[in-house]
Amino acid sequence: DIQLTQSPSFLSASVGDRVTITCRASQGISSYLAWYQQKPGKAPKLLIYAASTLQSGVPSRFSGSGSGTEFTLTISSLQPEDFATYYCQQLNSYPTFGQGTKLEIK
Amino acid sequence: QLQLQESGPGLVKPSETLSLTCTVSGGSISSSSYYWGWIRQPPGKGLEWIGSIYYSGSTYYNPSLKSRVTISVDTSKNQFSLKLSSVTAADTAVYYCARLASIVGATYPDYWGQGTLVTVSS
């Protein structure tokens, strides 16, 4: 199995802040990485695929970077609707997900 | 607009088989650009990929669940289905079906159903 470790697991921030979430893979996965946003009681929403490509309709304040074993999701200026849990997913082998990062309002 | 809807029993007894169906509307399950998959999430926990299927019937399963999982497709009904045998309480989860977009060597879930909670209990 390829393990994904997200950091931090919990993040407290304010509207307007710039935040970064990191996802580290236990072995190289090239750029086969996606990021999802999930709000309580809802299905996850695809934000970024292929490590850095923004899914259609996703605001440009979201960006992704990285390759190999280290990846980041950045939100440039937090909006109220961005407070949610974020997951990374690798698709280099059978897909696995990170444990999630809960982004809360400070 | 594409929609996916899970259906099936919300309560399954231990040792029995969990069966769910995903009905796709607003698009064809026979499109060559997409795969179709199942993902689950135990209450309060993270996501686990179960498996996927192509309209031709080729499947790809999570190795840890492979011995218990069967995913099938019915193109005439625009549906695909999940069967998970010999369930235990550990299989209690919200089960999501999803469309998987094939992009540069990988398949990314870009449309999801709303999810259905399946509880395993006697």
Interface residues (C-beta under 8 A of the other chain):
Chain A: Y32 A34 Y36 K42 A43 P44 K45 L46 Y49 A50 T53 Q55 Y87 Q89 L91 N92 Y94 P95 T96 F97 G98 Q99 G100
Chain B: G46 L47 E48 W49 Y60 Y61 N62 P63 Y96 A98 A101 I103 V104 G105 A106 T107 Y108 P109 D110 W112 G113 Q114 G115
